[in-house]
Amino acid sequence: MTQTRVPDYPGKARPGDWVTIRLSGRFAVFAPTGEPITPTAAKEQALLALLATSKTGERGRAWLQDKLWSDRAPQQAGSSLRHALSSLRRRLGEWQHIFETDHTSARLRLDLVDVFDLAADGEFLEGIDARDPEFEAWLALERSKRHQSIVLPMVSERLAARRSVSLIANGAGNERLSLIESFLADSVAHTLRESLNVEVFSKPPKEPSKDALVARLQAFQLNEESVALRVCAENTATSRILWSGNITLRSDQAITHDNVDILTLGNQLVNAMADHLLVDAHHDHDRRDATSLGLSALKSLFTMNEDRVLDADQNLQEAYALDQRAIFLSWRAQLRGIQLVERHAIDAAELIKTGLDLADMALRADPCNSMVLATVSNARLILDRDFSGAAHLSQQSIEANPSNPLAWWARSAASLYAQEAEDAYKFAVRGHQLAAGSPYRFWWDLQLALSAAVTGRIEEAISVAERCSALAPDFRPPLRYLIALYTTSGDYDQASRKVQRLVELEPDFSLERLAYDPQYPVSLMRRTELVNPESLMKLS
């Protein structure tokens, strides 16, 4: 842990090896002699600030890379971080001992550092410009914490001007084609209101703002056998096409409101709009309203990285302060379930208590919202082992919005714990189909892999779990299950590789814990005897 103490005013000499970092006002670093040793490069200043604002002085390398080089591939971002560290060490000279790290460590830590942060000395990190949207978002949030009385009212005023989306059906005149367009429009409108809290219209605005989005829905007859359904989303003010997609349906096919192809196309449209809103907010911080904060939180949450999950919780808390929607509470409840399963360094009893309290608050506030029902179902399943309640809530979620892939995920999870394996697999397949195009599809990959494994579809389980692990390399659950699955199938080489990777992410992991510890999070595999202690110990 970083050693800390109440510092004298920065710039005064002090005994020993302590370095002072000033965060309020103009960023500055002082040697123990009082000599200024502030790095000149903005990225290096930002790197020190990110470390200094952690309660332990410690951050993960991946988290730092995402905050300072979010526009680069992981390998390039890692190289940039190493270069910045080398430059910092040269600048700090004999005081570079404040860094505790090596090239193999996944984390960086400051030690022997005084952090000086008094609001009276000026704005937090005044004038710093790291030229990265993720850092700017973090900086805006940190400043809002220090000056809530100033910042929050300004954001609340912006919140009043909600985003608008117009869903324009072609209205082909053909009753069947019009029905297809209306099914798609109804599904998209429902999901937009639940998850993004935007205003939805059936006509484009007469005087569109720069934020107004339009989705044009067109069903048309391709030939005697086929009907096509096309969607195109655009920004009306700029005429920029944001996304387009299409599907083909058989002319003799019965078209219903829960047609999986139509619902999946609608979800892809919603995902595209959500991505546009998030990117737009990153480029224009005046547009960081509750919706964009919530979207940013989900992006951080689904990395499964410990530091970024904490960031997600902060963003959700901030979003709720701006707009008291139940969905922000329910995501915070599910977040605690993820922290528990991922074994983050937080007291388990506190996670369970806080998570269940948040789930209850969310359900009381909005008991008909499909997203709230699904996330509360997941939270109760993980935090309270409430199998019956989770099954009931997940079924309600499906009935409220059959296009919600998270509702089917929740229903599948509840069925697995209720030992209804084939139902769990069926629900997982449906959720996986509906999540096509989602940036978080690995989440549905995991559920499909689990249900496939429990129903004896071992090859499918391995294939899907491998895809899940490839899409989310730091996500631990697929690695745990792949170790058991490869061992069960006799592929000890692959199982050993997964053990090595899991140890990198979870240093206290052991085969003994996987094989024998009833608290280790592979209860489904253990209950269905896919965890074979005798076979696992052959990997030792």
N, C-alpha and C positions, 0 to 999 in steps of 0.2 A: 504494500500500500504506500502511496505517496506520503511522505512526511510533510506535515503542514504546521503552521503556527501563525499567530497574529503578527504581521510584519510592521516594521517601521515604514515611514513614508518612502516609496521607491526612490532610489538614487542615493540613499545614505549608505555609507560603508557598514559592513557587518562582519563579525568574525565567522570563520568556518567556510564551508563550500556552498552556502545557500544562494541560489539565484532567484531574483524577483521578476515576476511577470505582471505587468499592469494591463488590465482588461478594460477599465473604464477610461473614457477619453481616448487620446491617441495611444494605440498599442505600443508597448515598450518592454524591453527586457534589460535587466541590469545585473552585472556581475556582482559578487560579494564585495568588491572594492567600491561599488557605486558607479563604475564605468558603464555607460550604455553599450550594450552588445546586441541591439535589435537587428534582426535580419531585414534586409531591404526588400526581398521578394515577397509579394503578397501571399503566394501559396505557402511559403514557409511561415509567415506570420499566422496565417489561418490554421496551419497544422499545429503550431504551438497552442493557439487559442482553443482548438478543439480538444486537445489533451488536457489543458489547464482547467477547462470547465467540467470535466468529469469528476465525480465525487472521489474517485480513487486515483485520478490522474492517468487512467488507463483506457485505451480504446482498441478495438480490433482493427487490424490492417484493412480488412475488406470494408469496414464501416468508414474509415478515413478515406479510402480510395473513392468510395461512392459519393462522399461529400465534396471532394475536391477535384475529381476527374470523372464525373458521372457520364460524360459524353464519350468516354474511351472504353475500348474492350478491356476485360479484366487484366490481361497480360500487359497491355500498354499502361493501364492505370497503376499496376504494381511496379513497373519500371519507373514511372514518374514519381511514385512515392519513395522509392529507393534513392533516386537522384536528389529529391528534396531533402531527405535525411542526410545524405552525404554533404550537401551544401550547407545545411544547418550545423553540422558538426564542425565544418571548417570555420564557419562564422563564430561559433561559440568557443572554439579553441580549447583552452585548458578547462573550460567549464562544461564541456560536452558530456561530462559524467552524469548530467541530469537525465540522459536517456538510458533506460534499461531495456535493451533489446538485442537481438541478433538476427541474422538473415533467415533463420529457420522458425523464429517465433511468429505466431499468428497475431500477436498483440504488441502494442507499444506502450511504454509507461514512463512518466516523469517521476523523478525523485529529488529530494532536497530542493524543493521549489516553494517559494512564497507566492501566493496568488493575491493580487491587490485589486479589488473591484468595488469601488465606492461610486454610487450614482452621482454624488455631488461633484465628482471630477469630470463629468461629461457623459456623453452617450456611450453605451456599451460598444466596444470595438469601432470607435469613431473613424470613419474614412476608409476602413479596410475593404478591399475589393478583390476577392479571389476569382471572380469571373466564372462562377459555376452556379447553375440554378439550384442545385441541392444545398450548397453552402448558403446561398442567399435565403433559401426557405428556412434553414436552421437558424440563421442570424435573425430573421424577422421574428421567429418564435421566441428566441432568447430575449430579444429586446421587448417583446410584448409582456413577458413574465416580469421584467424589471419595471415596466411603465404601463401597467394594465389600464390605469385610469386615463391615459392618453390614447393608447393604441386601440383598445377594444371598441370604444365608441365609433372611431373612424371606420373600423372594419364593419361594424354593425350597420352603418349608413350604406356601405356598399352592398351589404347583404340584402337590403330592401329591393335592389334591382336584380331580381332573380333571373337566371338564365332561361331562355325560352327555346323550345323545339317545336317545329311544325311538322306534322305527319300528313303529307299530301297524297291521297289516293288518286289514282288515275281516273277511276270511275268509268270503266270501259263501256258501260251500258249493258253488258252481259251479266246476268244475275249471278252466275257461278263465279265469274272472274271478280266481280265486285265483292262477293262473299269472301273469297280468298284474301283480297286486299284488306277487308275489314278485320278478318281474324288476325292478320299480321299487325295492323295498326293497334288493335286492342291490346295485344300482348306487349308490344313495345311501349305503349303509353303506360300500362300498368307497371312494368319494370322500371321505367324512367322515374315515375313518381315515387316508387318505393326506395330505389337505391340512390338516385341522384337529386331528388327534390327539385326538379325543374318544372316550369310551366309548359304544358303540352297543348298545342292548338291544332285545329284541322285545316287552318288556312295560313298562308304566309303573312307576316306583318306588312302593313302598307309602307312603313318607314323602318326597315330593319336596322337594328344596331349592329355593331361589329361583332357582338356575341351571338346573334341570332343564328340558329341552325335549322336547316330544312332537310327532311328525308322524303324523297319521292318514291312512292310505292306503285309498281305497275305489274299487273298480271295480264298476260296475253297468250293467245293460242299459237303454239308453234306449228303444230300439224294436227292431224286427226287423233293421234295417240298421246300428245304431250301438251302440257300447259307450263309456261315459264313464269316465274315470279322474280322480279328484279327490284333492288333497292339501291338508291344512290343518295348519299348524305353530302351536303355542301354548306358552306358558309355563304349566306345570301349577300352579305355586304361586299365580299371579295370575289364571289363566284368560284371559289376554290373548292374542288371536289375532295372531300375528306376520306370517303370510303365508298365502295360499291360491291355488291354481291348478288348472286342469283342462285336459284334452284330450279329443278325441273320436276314436275309432278305428272303422273299419268292421268289422262283425261277421264278414265273410268274409275279413278281412285276416289273413294269417299273422303271428302274433305271435312274435318271437324276442327273445333277450336283448339284441341290439344294435339294436333298433327305435329310430330316431332321435327319434321323438316322445316315447317313454317316457324315453329318456336325457336329452333336453332338459328335460323337466319335472323330472326328478331334479336336474339341475344348477341349475335355478332355485330349487329348494328349498334346496340346499346354499348358494347365494349368499345367500338370505334369512337363513339361520341364521348365516352368517359375518358378515353385516351387523349382525345383532342382537348377536353376541358382541363386535364391535368397538365398537358404540355403548355397550354395557353396560360395557366396560372404560374408555371415556372418562368415563363418569359415576361409576365406582367404581374408583379407582386401586389398591385392594387386589386387584382382579381382573386386573391387567395381568400375566398369565402369559405363557409362551412363545408360546402360540397367538395371543393378542391382539397381542403384539408383532410376530409375523410378519404378521398381517393388516394392522396399521398400516404395516408396512414396504411391503407391496404397494401400499397406497393412495398412499404417497409415491413409490414407484418408478415407477408408471404415470403420474405427472404429467409425467415426463421433464424436470422442472426440475432444474437442476444441484445446487442446495443440497438439495433434497428427496431426490434420489437418494442423496446422502451421508448424509442422515438415515436413509434406508431401510437403508443398509449398517450403520449403527450399531445400528439396531433388530434387524436379523438377527443381528448379532454378539452382542448382548445375549440374544436368544432362544436362541441356541445355547449360551451360557454356562449358561442355566437348564435346557435340555433338548436334549441332543446328538443332534438329529435331522438326518438327511442333507439333508432338504429345505431347511433354512436355509443350508447350505453351497452347494447347487446354485443357489438363488436369488441368492446372492452372486456366483456364477460368471456367471450370466446378466446380472446387474446390470452387471458389467464389460464385457460385450458391448454393452449399451446405452450405457454411457459412451464406448466406442470409436466406435460409430456416430454418437452425438450430438456427438462431438468435444468432450467436456468437457475442462477444463484439467488433465488428468492425463497423465503420461508413458505413451505407448502401449505401450512395451515392458514396463513394469511392470504395466499392466492385463492384458496378454496372459499374462504369467508367472503372476501371482497368480490370475487367473481359471481358467487351466488346472489349477493346483494344487488349487484349491477343487473344481473339477469332478471331478478324480480322487479326492479324498477322499470326496466325496459318493457317487460310484458304488461305491467299495469298501464304504462303510458300509451302503448300501441299494440293491442292484442290481435289485430287483424292484419298486420303487416307481415307478408310472407318471409321477408328477410329477417325480421325480428324473431319470428317463430322458429325459423331454422337455426339461427345462431344461438338462441336461448336453449333450444333442444340440444345442440352440440355441447354447450357449456354445462348443462345439467348432467348430460351423459358422462362427461369426463370428470367434472368436479365433484359430483354427488352420487355417481353411479345410479342415477334415477332412470332405470331402463323403461319403465312404464310411462313415466312423464315424457321422456324423450320421444318415445314412439307416438304418443298422442299429439305432441306439439309438431313433430315432423309431418304427420298426416294432415294436420290443420294447415301447415305451410304449403303443402302440395295443393290442397283444395283452394287455398287463397290465390295461388299463382302457379299453375302447372308448368310454366316456362322457367321457373327458378331452379337452376341446377343445384344450388346449395340445399334446397328443400329435399331433393332426391338423395343427395349425399347424406343428409341427416337421417332420412328414412332408412337408408341402407345401413348406416352405423347402428341405429337403434335395433334393426332386425338382426344384425350380427350378434349383438350382446344378448338378444332374446333367443338365440340359437335357431333362428329362422334363416338358414344359410342360403337356400335357393332364392328366397324373396330378396335377401340382401344383395345377391348377385344381380338379380333383375333390376332392382332399383339403382344399383351402381352403374349398370350399363346405360340406363336412361339418363342419369345425371351426367355421365361422361359424354354422351352424345350432345346434350344440351350445352355443355361447357366448351364445345368445339370453338376455337378461336379465342378463348379466354387466356390472358397472360398468366393465369394461375391454374392452368389445366392440370399441372402436376398434382394438385390437391385431390382432384378426381381420379387421377392415375393411382394414387395411393389407395383410395377406397376400392377401386376396381381390383387392384392387386390383392388386397386383403380378402375380399369376398371370393375372388377366383381361387385363392389358396385354400380357404376354408371349405370350398365346395369341391376340392380335389383337382382343380384345373391348374396344376403346378407349372406347366410350361407357359401358359398365359400369364400366370402370376409373376413369374420371373421376368418375362418380356416387359410387362407393364411396369413393374417395380424398377427395372433398369432404366426405362424411359423417364420415370419419375425422378430417379436419382440424377440422370443426365440433365434434366431441366432445372433441378434444384440441388446442386452439388453439396450444399451445406445442410440439407434436410436429413435428419438422422433416422426417422422411422423406416424409410425404405431400405436403408443399409442394414438395420437390425433384422428385418424380415428376409432380406436377401441372404444373410448369413445362414439363417435357419433353412431357407428354401434350397440353397445350393448344397447344404449339408445333407438335407433329406434326399436330394436327387443324386448324391454321391460325388458332386463336383467340388472337391476339397480345395483345389487351387483357386477357384473363383471365390469360394467362401473365405479363404485366407486373405485374399486381396480386399474384400469388404471389411474384414476385421481390422486390417491396417488403416483403412480410410476412416473407419469409425473411431479408432483410437486417436487419430489426429483431431477429430472434432470433439471427442468426449474422452479426455485423458484418463478418467477413472473407470473407463469401460473394462470389463473382463468377461471372459467366456463363462466363468463361474457364476457371475451375476446374471448373464443371459440365461444360463441353464437352470439356476436354482432360486434366484431371488424373486419371490412372488410380487415384490413392489416394482420390479423393473418392467417398463411399459411394453410388454409383448404378451399380455394376458390372453388375447385371442389365439395366438399361435400356441401358447402353452396349453390352453384348454382343449384345443383340437389336436394335441399331440404332434404338432409340426415342429415343436422344439424338442429335440431328442438329446438329452444330456449326455448320453454315452457317445453319440456321434459327434456332438459339439466338442467334447473334450479331446477328441483325436486331433483337433486343430491346434492344441496347446504346443 
